[in-house]
Amino acid sequence: MKRKLGLVFVTNLIMACWASYSFGGAWTAEKGASYNRLAMSYYYSEKNYIDDSDRLSFPDDGSFQDINLNYYVEYGLSDRTTLIGSLYYKWIKKEDDTVEMKTWGMGDVDMALKHKLVDKSFGVVSAQGLVKIPELYDEDDTLPLGNGQYDFELRILYGRSIRPIMPGYYNAEIGYRWRAEQPSDEFRFLAEFGVDFSEKFYGRVKLDGLLGVDNGKKRVDSSGNPTISNDFDLIKLDVALAYKMTRRWGLEAAYTPSIYGQYTAAGATYTLALVLQTR
């Protein structure tokens, strides 16, 4: 019943957001404009990070994989305020020499509001509030799709165009995420650089990290899903190349390996995405 209600909620969210061009990062969308990204990703890991970012293979020649479909949207409520939504459909599997576990269904939903505070020659500064909603799956599954608790996040974003030096931008973000119940809160940060190589091709590089603040009730999660530990650190490098098919449509390919972590899975994600921007 919980999943059926979740599917109704997701359908309404997609219809509301899709019917409505943003730069992302610190920039907000124009009123009535939208940025839509439909991505298919494949994540694979066969090792866990332990102390000091050392990697240890899963027992019994084990592995974990997450194949997911993600819809991400930004919609301009006004020129200064943007509504953001993100939802997943996941197929996850953990297996080793002794057992195989599988789960599929809707994952967590992120809803956020981003408000532009400053737009001057030195750059753009925005504030963003986010809530993670865990209502579309059963956290008691043998292999759960998420940890089943609400998150609340406040983030400050700064971005600046580097034209006329080159057709590009940089963006930096810092934030704090309060996680309900047992999991540790998190300090989050992101640094991003993007550039247009030509009229048709552009690319970006991101350093995306989170650090647990060690206020959780336990350090290691025993749910079976190695990506949802209660208290962990993780830093990822996101490298993407994109092709502008038209002024509105684009294709993106991304590779996102983890480069540092503690008490979580050590893996990499491969992504192919279709982008639509509307005005």
SERO-4910 file (N, C-alpha, C, O; in steps of 0.05 Angstrom, whole numbers):
BEGIN
 pado doro    nc1    nc2    nc3   cac1   cac2   cac3    cc1    cc2    cc3    oc1    oc2    oc3
  Met    A     17    -24      0      0      0      0     17     25      0     11     45    -13
  Lys    A     39     24     16     57     47     18     70     53    -10     72     76    -17
  Arg    A     77     32    -25     89     36    -51     69     47    -71     75     63    -88
  Lys    A     44     37    -69     23     47    -87     18     77    -83     16     92   -102
  Leu    A     16     85    -57     13    114    -52     37    129    -61     34    152    -71
  Gly    A     61    118    -59     85    131    -69     85    135    -99     93    156   -108
  Leu    A     75    115   -114     74    118   -143     54    140   -151     59    155   -170
  Val    A     32    143   -137     14    165   -142     27    192   -138     24    210   -154
  Phe    A     42    194   -115     56    219   -109     76    225   -131     78    248   -139
  Val    A     92    205   -139    112    209   -160    100    218   -186    110    236   -199
  Thr    A     78    205   -194     65    213   -219     56    242   -219     60    257   -238
  Asn    A     44    250   -197     35    278   -194     59    297   -195     57    319   -207
  Leu    A     81    290   -182    105    307   -183    115    310   -211    122    333   -219
  Ile    A    117    289   -226    128    291   -253    109    308   -271    119    325   -286
  Met    A     83    304   -269     65    319   -285     67    349   -278     66    366   -296
  Ala    A     70    356   -253     71    384   -245     97    397   -255     96    419   -264
  Cys    A    119    382   -253    145    394   -260    150    394   -290    161    414   -301
  Trp    A    142    373   -304    149    371   -332    134    392   -349    144    403   -368
  Ala    A    109    397   -341     93    416   -357    104    445   -355     97    461   -373
  Ser    A    117    450   -338    126    477   -336    146    483   -357    157    505   -359
  Tyr    A    306    534   -363    333    533   -373    347    543   -349    348    567   -343
  Ser    A    356    527   -337    371    539   -316    400    531   -318    406    511   -331
  Phe    A    418    546   -306    446    539   -306    453    518   -285    475    506   -286
  Gly    A    436    514   -265    443    497   -243    462    510   -225    467    534   -227
  Gly    A    473    495   -206    491    507   -186    478    530   -171    455    527   -162
  Ala    A    492    552   -168    481    575   -154    460    590   -169    445    605   -157
  Trp    A    459    586   -196    440    602   -212    412    591   -209    408    567   -206
  Thr    A    393    608   -211    365    600   -210    353    601   -238    364    615   -256
  Ala    A    331    587   -243    318    588   -268    300    613   -271    291    623   -251
  Glu    A    296    621   -296    278    643   -301    249    634   -294    244    610   -294
  Lys    A    232    652   -288    204    645   -281    192    630   -304    192    640   -327
  Gly    A    181    607   -299    167    591   -319    186    573   -335    176    557   -351
  Ala    A    212    576   -332    231    559   -346    237    534   -331    234    533   -306
  Ser    A    247    513   -344    254    489   -330    278    475   -342    285    479   -366
  Tyr    A    292    460   -326    314    443   -333    306    414   -326    301    409   -302
  Asn    A    305    396   -345    297    369   -341    319    350   -349    330    352   -371
  Arg    A    325    330   -332    347    311   -337    337    283   -330    331    277   -307
  Leu    A    337    266   -350    329    238   -346    354    221   -350    365    220   -372
  Ala    A    363    208   -329    389    194   -330    386    165   -323    371    157   -305
  Met    A    402    148   -337    404    120   -330    433    115   -320    452    122   -334
  Ser    A    436    104   -296    462    100   -284    466     71   -276    448     57   -269
  Tyr    A    492     64   -276    500     37   -267    523     41   -247    544     51   -253
  Tyr    A    518     32   -222    538     33   -201    547      4   -194    531    -14   -192
  Tyr    A    573      1   -190    584    -26   -184    606    -23   -163    623     -5   -164
  Ser    A    605    -41   -143    626    -41   -122    630    -70   -113    612    -86   -112
  Glu    A    655    -76   -107    662   -102    -95    680    -98    -71    691   -118    -61
  Lys    A    683    -73    -62    699    -67    -38    686    -47    -20    669    -31    -29
  Asn    A    693    -47      5    684    -28     25    708    -10     33    730    -20     35
  Tyr    A    703     16     38    723     32     52    722     25     81    700     23     93
  Ile    A    746     23     93    747     20    122    763     44    133    763     65    121
  Asp    A    777     41    155    793     63    167    813     74    147    825     59    132
  Asp    A    817    101    148    838    114    132    835    109    103    855    109     88
  Ser    A    811    105     93    805    101     65    816     76     53    818     73     29
  Asp    A    825     57     69    834     31     59    810     16     48    787     19     58
  Arg    A    815      0     28    793    -15     15    796    -44     22    818    -56     21
  Leu    A    773    -56     29    772    -85     36    751    -98     19    728    -89     18
  Ser    A    758   -120      6    739   -134    -11    716   -145      6    719   -153     29
  Phe    A    692   -146     -7    669   -158      6    675   -187     12    690   -200     -3
  Pro    A    664   -198     34    669   -226     40    658   -245     18    639   -237      4
  Asp    A    669   -268     15    659   -289     -2    657   -280    -31    638   -288    -45
  Asp    A    677   -264    -40    677   -255    -68    651   -240    -75    640   -244    -97
  Gly    A    642   -223    -57    616   -209    -61    618   -184    -78    640   -174    -83
  Ser    A    595   -175    -87    593   -150   -102    565   -138    -98    547   -151    -89
  Phe    A    564   -112   -104    539    -97   -102    535    -80   -126    554    -67   -136
  Gln    A    511    -79   -138    505    -62   -161    479    -49   -158    460    -59   -146
  Asp    A    478    -24   -169    454     -8   -168    449      3   -196    464     20   -205
  Ile    A    429     -6   -209    420      5   -235    396     23   -230    376     13   -219
  Asn    A    397     48   -237    375     65   -230    368     85   -252    386     93   -268
  Leu    A    343     93   -253    333    113   -271    326    137   -253    310    135   -234
  Asn    A    337    161   -260    334    185   -244    322    207   -260    331    213   -282
  Tyr    A    301    219   -250    289    243   -262    295    267   -244    287    267   -221
  Tyr    A    308    288   -255    315    312   -239    304    336   -254    306    338   -278
  Val    A    291    354   -239    279    377   -251    284    402   -235    283    401   -210
  Glu    A    289    425   -248    289    451   -236    268    468   -250    267    468   -275
  Tyr    A    251    482   -235    230    498   -247    229    525   -234    229    527   -209
  Gly    A    229    546   -250    230    573   -240    203    583   -229    185    589   -245
  Leu    A    199    584   -203    175    595   -192    175    625   -195    154    637   -199
  Ser    A    198    637   -194    203    665   -201    232    667   -211    246    647   -211
  Asp    A    240    691   -219    268    693   -228    288    688   -206    312    683   -212
  Arg    A    280    690   -181    298    686   -158    295    660   -143    312    652   -127
  Thr    A    272    647   -148    266    622   -132    260    599   -151    244    601   -169
  Thr    A    274    577   -146    272    553   -163    263    529   -146    274    524   -125
  Leu    A    243    515   -156    234    489   -144    250    467   -157    254    466   -181
  Ile    A    260    448   -140    277    426   -149    264    400   -140    256    398   -117
  Gly    A    264    381   -158    254    354   -151    272    333   -162    283    336   -184
  Ser    A    276    310   -148    293    288   -158    281    262   -147    276    260   -123
  Leu    A    277    243   -165    267    217   -157    281    195   -172    291    199   -194
  Tyr    A    281    171   -160    295    148   -171    277    123   -173    259    119   -157
  Tyr    A    282    107   -194    272     79   -194    297     62   -195    314     66   -213
  Lys    A    300     43   -176    325     29   -172    321     -1   -175    300    -13   -168
  Trp    A    342    -14   -186    345    -43   -186    371    -48   -172    392    -43   -183
  Ile    A    371    -59   -148    396    -64   -134    400    -94   -129    380   -109   -125
  Lys    A    425   -102   -128    431   -131   -124    457   -134   -108    477   -120   -114
  Lys    A    457   -151    -88    481   -158    -73    484   -188    -74    465   -203    -68
  Glu    A    508   -198    -82    511   -226    -84    540   -234    -76    558   -218    -77
  Asp    A    543   -259    -68    569   -270    -62    568   -300    -67    549   -310    -80
  Asp    A    587   -315    -57    588   -344    -63    566   -360    -48    561   -383    -54
  Thr    A    552   -346    -30    532   -361    -14    504   -351    -17    485   -366    -12
  Val    A    500   -327    -27    473   -316    -28    470   -295    -49    490   -283    -57
  Glu    A    446   -290    -59    440   -268    -78    414   -255    -68    394   -268    -63
  Met    A    416   -228    -65    393   -213    -57    387   -191    -77    405   -179    -88
  Lys    A    361   -186    -83    353   -166   -103    329   -150    -92    312   -161    -77
  Thr    A    328   -125    -99    305   -108    -92    302    -87   -115    322    -78   -126
  Trp    A    277    -80   -121    273    -59   -141    249    -43   -132    231    -52   -118
  Gly    A    248    -18   -142    226      0   -135    236     29   -133    259     35   -139
  Met    A    217     46   -124    224     74   -121    243     78    -97    240     66    -76
  Gly    A    262     96   -101    280    103    -79    272    129    -65    248    136    -66
  Asp    A    291    142    -52    285    167    -38    277    189    -58    286    189    -81
  Val    A    261    208    -49    254    232    -65    266    256    -52    263    260    -27
  Asp    A    279    273    -67    290    299    -57    272    321    -68    266    322    -91
  Met    A    264    339    -50    250    363    -57    264    387    -45    272    386    -21
  Ala    A    268    408    -61    285    431    -51    274    457    -63    261    457    -83
  Leu    A    281    478    -49    277    506    -58    304    520    -58    318    519    -38
  Lys    A    310    533    -80    335    549    -82    328    578    -87    312    584   -105
  His    A    339    596    -71    332    624    -73    358    640    -77    377    638    -62
  Lys    A    358    657    -98    381    674   -104    382    697    -85    363    713    -84
  Leu    A    404    700    -71    408    722    -51    422    746    -63    414    769    -58
  Val    A    442    741    -80    459    762    -91    466    755   -120    472    732   -126
  Asp    A    464    775   -138    473    771   -165    488    796   -174    476    816   -183
  Lys    A    515    796   -170    532    819   -176    554    811   -194    556    788   -204
  Ser    A    572    830   -200    594    825   -218    613    804   -207    627    790   -223
  Phe    A    615    801   -180    632    781   -168    620    753   -168    634    734   -160
  Gly    A    595    750   -176    583    724   -177    555    723   -166    543    743   -158
  Val    A    544    699   -164    517    694   -154    519    678   -128    534    659   -126
  Val    A    503    686   -108    502    672    -83    473    664    -78    455    680    -81
  Ser    A    468    638    -72    441    628    -67    441    611    -42    461    602    -32
  Ala    A    417    608    -31    412    590     -9    392    568    -17    374    574    -32
  Gln    A    396    544     -7    379    522    -15    371    505      9    388    498     25
  Gly    A    345    499     11    335    481     32    324    456     19    311    458     -1
  Leu    A    330    433     30    323    407     18    311    389     39    320    389     62
  Val    A    292    372     31    283    350     47    284    325     31    275    324      8
  Lys    A    294    303     43    294    277     30    271    261     42    268    258     66
  Ile    A    254    250     24    230    237     32    232    207     27    236    199      4
  Pro    A    230    190     48    235    161     45    209    144     45    208    122     56
  Glu    A    188    154     32    162    142     35    154    122     13    132    111     14
  Leu    A    172    117     -6    164    101    -30    174     73    -29    171     58    -49
  Tyr    A    187     64     -8    198     37     -6    196     27     23    189     42     41
  Asp    A    201      2     26    200    -10     53    229    -13     63    244    -30     53
  Glu    A    236      2     84    263      0     95    268    -27    109    291    -32    116
  Asp    A    248    -44    112    251    -70    124    256    -92    104    258   -115    111
  Asp    A    259    -85     78    266   -105     58    292   -118     65    309   -106     79
  Thr    A    296   -143     56    321   -157     61    345   -141     51    366   -139     64
  Leu    A    342   -129     27    362   -111     16    347    -84     11    336    -81    -11
  Pro    A    348    -66     30    332    -41     28    343    -22      7    367    -20      2
  Leu    A    324     -6     -5    331     14    -24    341     40    -11    353     57    -25
  Gly    A    337     44     14    346     67     29    344     61     59    335     40     67
  Asn    A    352     81     75    352     76    104    326     84    118    323     81    142
  Gly    A    307     95    102    280     99    113    276    123    131    255    125    144
  Gln    A    295    141    132    292    164    149    293    190    133    305    191    112
  Tyr    A    281    211    145    281    237    132    307    251    136    320    249    157
  Asp    A    316    266    116    339    284    118    330    313    112    311    317     97
  Phe    A    343    332    125    338    360    121    365    374    117    383    370    133
  Glu    A    367    390     96    393    402     89    390    432     83    371    440     71
  Leu    A    410    447     92    413    475     85    439    478     72    460    469     82
  Arg    A    440    492     49    464    495     32    467    523     22    447    536     15
  Ile    A    492    533     21    499    559      9    515    553    -16    533    537    -16
  Leu    A    507    567    -38    519    562    -64    530    588    -75    518    609    -73
  Tyr    A    554    586    -88    567    609   -101    575    601   -129    588    580   -132
  Gly    A    569    617   -149    577    611   -176    585    637   -191    576    659   -185
  Arg    A    603    633   -210    612    656   -226    620    648   -254    633    627   -258
  Ser    A    611    663   -274    620    659   -301    648    668   -305    656    688   -293
  Ile    A    664    654   -322    691    663   -327    695    674   -355    717    677   -365
  Arg    A    672    681   -368    674    697   -392    684    725   -386    677    735   -364
  Pro    A    699    738   -402    708    730   -429    734    715   -430    745    711   -452
  Ile    A    745    707   -407    770    691   -407    766    665   -423    782    658   -440
  Met    A    744    651   -418    736    628   -433    706    624   -428    696    633   -408
  Pro    A    693    609   -446    664    604   -442    659    583   -421    653    560   -428
  Gly    A    660    591   -396    656    571   -375    647    584   -349    640    607   -348
  Tyr    A    648    569   -327    639    577   -301    653    561   -280    664    540   -285
  Tyr    A    651    570   -255    657    553   -232    636    557   -210    623    578   -209
  Asn    A    634    537   -194    612    536   -174    622    522   -148    637    502   -150
  Ala    A    615    532   -125    623    520   -100    599    520    -81    583    538    -81
  Glu    A    597    498    -66    574    495    -48    583    483    -21    601    465    -21
  Ile    A    571    492      1    575    479     27    548    477     40    530    493     36
  Gly    A    545    455     55    519    451     68    521    433     92    542    420     97
  Tyr    A    500    432    107    497    414    130    471    399    128    450    411    123
  Arg    A    473    372    132    449    355    130    443    343    157    459    328    168
  Trp    A    418    348    167    409    336    191    394    310    183    376    311    167
  Arg    A    403    287    195    391    261    188    376    251    213    387    249    235
  Ala    A    351    244    209    334    236    231    342    209    242    356    193    228
  Glu    A    334    203    266    337    177    279    367    170    283    382    187    292
  Gln    A    376    146    275    403    137    283    426    149    266    447    154    278
  Pro    A    423    154    240    446    161    224    459    187    233    446    205    244
  Ser    A    485    189    228    500    213    234    493    236    215    487    231    192
  Asp    A    493    261    226    490    284    208    515    286    190    535    272    194
  Glu    A    513    303    170    534    304    149    541    333    142    523    350    140
  Phe    A    566    338    139    576    362    127    581    357     97    594    337     91
  Arg    A    569    373     80    570    368     51    584    391     36    581    414     44
  Phe    A    599    384     15    612    405     -1    614    396    -30    614    372    -36
  Leu    A    616    416    -48    619    410    -76    635    433    -89    630    456    -83
  Ala    A    653    425   -107    668    444   -124    665    435   -153    669    412   -159
  Glu    A    658    454   -171    651    447   -198    663    467   -218    664    492   -213
  Phe    A    673    457   -240    683    474   -262    672    463   -288    673    439   -293
  Gly    A    660    481   -305    649    473   -330    658    492   -352    663    515   -347
  Val    A    659    482   -377    668    498   -400    655    488   -425    651    464   -429
  Asp    A    649    506   -444    640    499   -471    665    496   -488    680    514   -492
  Phe    A    668    472   -500    691    467   -518    685    478   -546    703    486   -560
  Ser    A    660    478   -553    651    488   -579    621    495   -577    610    494   -555
  Glu    A    609    502   -599    580    507   -598    563    483   -591    541    485   -581
  Lys    A    574    459   -596    560    434   -592    568    418   -568    552    403   -556
  Phe    A    594    421   -559    604    404   -538    611    420   -513    623    442   -515
  Tyr    A    605    409   -490    613    422   -465    620    400   -445    612    376   -448
  Gly    A    634    407   -424    642    388   -404    642    400   -376    641    425   -373
  Arg    A    644    383   -356    645    393   -328    661    373   -311    662    349   -318
  Val    A    672    382   -290    685    366   -270    675    374   -242    675    398   -236
  Lys    A    667    355   -226    658    361   -199    673    345   -178    680    321   -183
  Leu    A    679    357   -156    688    343   -132    666    344   -112    659    366   -102
  Asp    A    654    322   -106    629    321    -90    634    304    -65    641    281    -67
  Gly    A    631    316    -41    638    302    -17    618    305      6    603    324      7
  Leu    A    618    285     23    603    287     48    620    274     70    634    254     66
  Leu    A    619    286     94    634    277    117    615    274    140    603    293    149
  Gly    A    613    250    151    597    246    175    608    260    199    633    262    202
  Val    A    591    271    216    601    287    239    602    270    264    605    281    286
  Asp    A    599    243    261    603    224    283    584    228    307    591    224    330
  Asn    A    559    236    301    539    237    322    517    215    319    496    217    331
  Gly    A    523    195    302    505    173    298    507    153    321    526    153    337
  Lys    A    487    135    323    486    115    345    504     91    340    512     78    358
  Lys    A    511     86    314    529     64    308    544     71    283    535     87    266
  Arg    A    567     58    279    585     66    257    579     50    232    581     62    210
  Val    A    572     25    233    569      8    209    540     -2    208    529    -11    228
  Asp    A    528      0    184    501     -9    180    501    -39    173    519    -48    158
  Ser    A    481    -53    183    480    -82    178    457    -90    160    448   -113    160
  Ser    A    446    -71    145    422    -76    129    427    -94    105    408   -106     95
  Gly    A    452    -96     96    458   -111     72    465    -93     48    479   -101     30
  Asn    A    455    -68     49    461    -48     28    486    -32     38    484    -16     56
  Pro    A    509    -36     24    534    -23     35    535      7     29    554     19     38
  Thr    A    516     18     15    517     47      9    501     64     29    501     88     26
  Ile    A    488     52     49    472     67     67    481     64     96    464     62    114
  Ser    A    507     64    100    518     63    127    508     86    144    501    107    133
  Asn    A    507     82    170    496    103    187    515    126    192    506    149    197
  Asp    A    541    121    189    561    142    195    584    137    177    600    119    182
  Phe    A    588    154    156    608    148    136    618    174    123    605    195    125
  Asp    A    641    172    110    652    193     94    654    183     65    659    160     60
  Leu    A    650    201     46    652    194     18    658    218      1    643    238      2
  Ile    A    679    217    -16    685    238    -35    686    225    -63    699    205    -67
  Lys    A    673    238    -82    671    227   -110    680    248   -129    678    272   -125
  Leu    A    691    239   -152    699    256   -174    679    250   -197    675    227   -205
  Asp    A    666    271   -207    646    269   -228    656    283   -253    659    307   -254
  Val    A    661    267   -274    671    278   -300    650    273   -321    642    250   -325
  Ala    A    641    294   -335    620    291   -354    627    306   -380    640    327   -380
  Leu    A    618    294   -402    620    306   -429    592    306   -441    578    286   -439
  Ala    A    584    328   -454    557    331   -464    557    342   -493    575    356   -501
  Tyr    A    536    335   -507    532    343   -535    505    357   -537    484    346   -529
  Lys    A    505    382   -547    480    397   -551    468    389   -578    478    398   -599
  Met    A    447    374   -578    434    365   -603    419    389   -615    420    392   -640
  Thr    A    405    404   -599    391    428   -607    394    449   -585    409    444   -566
  Arg    A    381    472   -587    383    492   -566    369    482   -541    376    491   -519
  Arg    A    351    463   -543    336    453   -520    345    426   -511    343    420   -487
  Trp    A    354    409   -529    360    381   -522    390    375   -521    405    386   -537
  Gly    A    398    359   -502    426    351   -500    430    323   -490    411    311   -478
  Leu    A    453    311   -495    461    285   -485    485    288   -467    504    302   -474
  Glu    A    486    274   -444    509    275   -427    518    246   -420    502    228   -417
  Ala    A    545    243   -419    556    218   -409    575    225   -386    591    244   -388
  Ala    A    574    210   -364    589    217   -340    602    192   -328    590    170   -329
  Tyr    A    625    196   -316    639    175   -301    644    186   -273    656    207   -270
  Thr    A    635    172   -252    637    182   -225    649    161   -206    634    145   -195
  Pro    A    675    161   -203    688    142   -184    690    154   -156    692    178   -153
  Ser    A    689    137   -136    695    147   -109    725    148   -106    739    130   -115
  Ile    A    736    169    -93    765    172    -90    773    172    -61    797    170    -55
  Tyr    A    754    174    -42    761    172    -14    736    164      1    713    171     -7
  Gly    A    739    149     23    716    143     39    723    128     64    746    120     68
  Gln    A    704    125     81    706    109    106    678     97    112    658    112    112
  Tyr    A    677     71    117    653     57    125    630     59    105    607     63    113
  Thr    A    637     57     80    617     55     59    629     41     35    653     35     35
  Ala    A    612     35     15    622     21     -9    641     38    -25    637     63    -27
  Ala    A    661     26    -37    680     39    -55    674     29    -84    679      6    -90
  Gly    A    662     47   -100    654     39   -127    654     62   -146    665     83   -140
  Ala    A    642     58   -170    641     78   -190    614     76   -204    602     55   -206
  Thr    A    605     99   -215    580    101   -229    584    110   -257    600    128   -263
  Tyr    A    570     98   -276    570    106   -304    542    115   -311    522    101   -305
  Thr    A    540    139   -324    514    151   -329    511    161   -357    530    172   -369
  Leu    A    487    158   -368    480    169   -394    453    184   -389    434    172   -379
  Ala    A    452    210   -398    429    226   -391    419    242   -415    435    249   -432
  Leu    A    393    246   -416    380    263   -435    370    288   -421    357    287   -401
  Val    A    377    312   -433    371    337   -420    352    353   -437    356    355   -462
  Leu    A    332    365   -425    314    383   -439    312    410   -423    307    409   -399
  Gln    A    316    432   -436    313    458   -424    291    474   -438    290    475   -463
  Thr    A    273    485   -422    251    500   -434    251    528   -423    260    533   -401
  Arg    A    239    547   -439    236    575   -430    206    582   -432    199    604   -425
***
